[in-house]
Amino acid sequence: MEEIKVQPPFALVINTRSRRGKRFSRIVPELLRRRGVLLDGIYATGDHASLSDTVRSLVEGGRRSLIIGGGDGTISSIVDFCACR
């Protein structure tokens, strides 16, 4: 299996309809920055189709460093785009 090297900067994608997503979308970017995590894109959406499209676009565009925020539904809606890359 090919080793995947994760390198910054990261894109942060948050499902604002997940249980804590709306609140976390406001505080997580700053918490990550305080810990030295470089973000070059923050994508917050409450629509699963838009979330899937965003992640697909990022991955197909060559992005390999993503931070995804949400619950089980969020992860299950995007796992196919990430697992195959």
C-alpha positions as CSV (number, residue, x, y, z in Angstrom):
1,M,0.0,0.0,0.0
2,E,1.3,3.4,-0.9
3,E,2.2,5.7,2.0
4,I,0.2,8.9,2.0
5,K,2.1,11.9,3.4
6,V,-0.2,14.5,4.9
7,Q,1.2,18.0,4.6
8,P,-0.2,21.4,5.4
9,P,-1.9,23.5,4.6
10,F,-5.2,21.8,5.3
11,A,-8.7,22.5,4.0
12,L,-11.3,22.3,6.8
13,V,-14.7,21.0,5.7
14,I,-17.5,21.2,8.3
15,N,-21.1,19.9,8.1
16,T,-23.0,22.7,10.0
17,R,-26.1,20.4,10.2
18,S,-24.3,17.8,12.4
19,R,-25.1,17.9,16.1
20,R,-22.3,20.4,17.0
21,G,-21.3,21.5,13.5
22,K,-22.7,25.0,13.5
23,R,-21.0,25.9,16.8
24,F,-17.8,24.1,15.9
25,S,-17.7,25.9,12.5
26,R,-17.2,29.1,14.5
27,I,-14.6,28.0,17.0
28,V,-12.6,25.1,15.4
29,P,-10.7,27.2,12.8
30,E,-9.3,29.4,15.6
31,L,-8.5,26.5,17.8
32,L,-6.6,24.8,15.0
33,R,-4.7,28.0,14.2
34,R,-3.7,28.4,17.8
35,R,-2.2,24.9,17.7
36,G,-0.2,25.7,14.6
37,V,-2.4,24.0,12.0
38,L,-2.2,25.9,8.7
39,L,-5.6,26.3,7.0
40,D,-5.9,27.6,3.5
41,G,-9.6,26.9,3.1
42,I,-12.7,26.7,5.3
43,Y,-15.8,25.2,3.8
44,A,-18.9,25.1,6.1
45,T,-22.2,23.8,4.6
46,G,-25.4,22.3,5.9
47,D,-26.3,20.5,2.7
48,H,-25.0,17.0,2.1
49,A,-24.9,17.4,-1.6
50,S,-22.9,20.6,-1.4
51,L,-20.6,18.9,1.2
52,S,-20.0,15.9,-1.1
53,D,-19.4,18.2,-4.1
54,T,-16.9,20.3,-2.1
55,V,-14.9,17.3,-0.9
56,R,-15.0,15.6,-4.3
57,S,-13.8,18.9,-5.9
58,L,-10.9,19.2,-3.4
59,V,-9.8,15.6,-3.8
60,E,-10.1,15.6,-7.6
61,G,-8.1,18.8,-7.6
62,G,-5.2,17.0,-5.9
63,R,-5.9,18.0,-2.2
64,R,-4.6,15.3,0.1
65,S,-4.8,17.2,3.4
66,L,-8.4,17.6,4.6
67,I,-9.9,17.9,8.1
68,I,-13.6,16.9,8.1
69,G,-16.0,17.9,10.8
70,G,-19.3,16.2,11.3
71,G,-20.9,13.0,12.3
72,D,-21.4,9.5,10.9
73,G,-23.6,10.8,8.0
74,T,-20.9,13.3,7.1
75,I,-18.2,10.7,6.9
76,S,-20.3,8.2,5.1
77,S,-21.3,10.8,2.5
78,I,-17.6,11.5,1.6
79,V,-15.7,8.4,2.4
80,D,-15.8,7.1,-1.2
81,F,-14.1,10.2,-2.5
82,C,-11.3,10.0,0.0
83,A,-10.7,6.2,0.2
84,C,-10.1,5.7,-3.4
85,R,-7.3,8.4,-3.7
